[in-house]
Amino acid sequence: MMEIGNDRLIKKSVDTKEILTTYISQELLNGRLAIEVEDDLLGDDLVDSMGIMWLIAFIEEKFEIKVPLEDVTINNFRTVQTIDAYLNKMQVK
């Protein structure tokens, strides 16, 4: 049986992924391409370094967190899935 707290975390994670995929698709890719949560944003050249900076600014504003420079790594920002995991970890701190 799933606890209510876990249910909220799962719901929040789904919402976060939707917010991120919508922002990346509509703003960074100008609506030219709909992305999936497992798409390799960096390896497939979907988002360049300037796009990552725009994405980080969006994340900081939307989720009210500060992304330290040392956290801006390929491991944290490769896919929407890894960004979501990073945000969950940051919001638990």
Summary of the structure (lengths in Angstrom):
residues: 93
radius of gyration: 13.3
end to end distance: 26.1
largest distance: 43.7
contacts: 237
relative contact order: 0.16
helix: 65%
strand: 0%
